[in-house]
């Protein structure tokens, strides 16, 4: 079981996501007003708060959303989960479709730190059922 610490979106691709504190998740689309929403397998990205915290301890000055993550969640190590895992938060159901992604070494975090955690720690999901997620909500999952 995890706790949602941030809900982030960006209105344009290639820009850092900003914490909007709550958002509407649309079935088979993604998050309303997020540039990465669409009919594909990477509608919503999740990243563990513990991994972000550890990266900050290495000297990175990053805000929630800096890695392009939509949800920052405490208490779940996403990179250890299998494809097909389902996440539940209020009415929202997300299905894990991809673990990690190729890093385009031009990102500001990689340029400054020589590393970025999203390519190996971030996960991507599609929205199976829509609804609203807010900071502080509980996120659970099954295998």
N, C-alpha and C positions, 0 to 999 in steps of 0.2 A: 504494500500500500504506500502511496506517495501523496505529497501535498504540492499543489500548484503554487509556485512562488511568483511567477510572472507570466503574462499573456502578451506576446509581442507580434506586431505586424510592421510591414513596410509597404508604402503605397507604390513604390517603384523598385524594380529589380536592380540589384547592384548597390543598394543603399542599406545602411544598418537598420535593423528593426528597432522599434521603440515600444516600450511597455505601455499598453493601453488598459491594463488591469482587468479587462473582461472583453470577450468577443463572441460573436455569433458564428457557429460552425455550421456549414451548409453541406448537406448530404451530397457525396460524390463531386464536391467542388473544393472545399477547404474553408478558410476563414474569410468572412466578409471583409472586403476592402484590403486584403493582403495581395501583394503583387504576384505571389507564387501559387495562388489558388488557380484551379483549372481541372480539366478532365485528364488527370495523369496520376501516377503512383506516388508522387511526392507532394501531397497537398498540405500536410502539416508536419513540421519538424519538432522533435523533442530532444532535450539535452538535460542531463543530470546536474542538479545544483552542486552536488559534491565535486564533480569534475571541473565545473567552473571555479569553484572555491579553491581547489588545488592549483589550478592554472593561475589564479590571482596571487596565490602565495609564492609563485615563481617570479612575480614582479609585473604581471600583466595588469594593465589598468583597463578593464573591460566592463561595460554595463550589460545588463540583461538585454538580449537581442543582438549583441555584437557579433556572435557567431552565425547569425541568420536563423536562430532557433525561434520557433513560435511559442513553445511552452518550456519553461524552466521548472523542473520538478525535483523536489527533495525526496530521497528515500528509495529511488529506483535506479539501478544500474542498467540503463537501456541497452548498452552494447552487448550485454550477456544474454539478451532475449532472442528468441527465434522468430523468423518470418512467420506471419500468420497470427502472432500474439495479438489479442484484443485488449484494448484499454477502455475503461468505463469511467465517465465523470458526468454526474447528473444524468441527462438524457443522451449525452454524446457517446458514441461508440467509434473508436479509431482502430484500424488494423495495420499492424507493422508490415511494411512492404519493402523496406531497404534499411540495411545497417551501414552507416558510414557513407562517404561519397568521395569522389576524387577532388583533391584540393587544387585550386587554380593559383598556385603559389604567388599570385599577385595581390592577395588580400592583405589589408593593412595589418592584421594581427600577425600573419606569417612574416611579413616584411620586418616588423618590429621585434618579434620574439624568436623567429626562426622555427616556429612550430604553430600548429593550430589543432585544437582538439576535435572540432566538428567532423573532420574526415574519418576519425576512428571511433568517436564516442557518440556522435549524433545519430538519431534514427529518423526515419520518414514513415509517414502513415497516410492512409486515405480515410476519408470520413464515411463511415458506414451508416451512421445515424446522426443527424444534426441536433443542435441545441446551443446552450450558452455555457461557457466556462469562465469562471472568475478566479482571481487570486484567492488563495485560502481553501479552494475546493479540494476534495479528496479524489485521487486518481487511483484506480485499482486495475488489475489485469489478470487474465487467465492465459493458459498456454494452449 
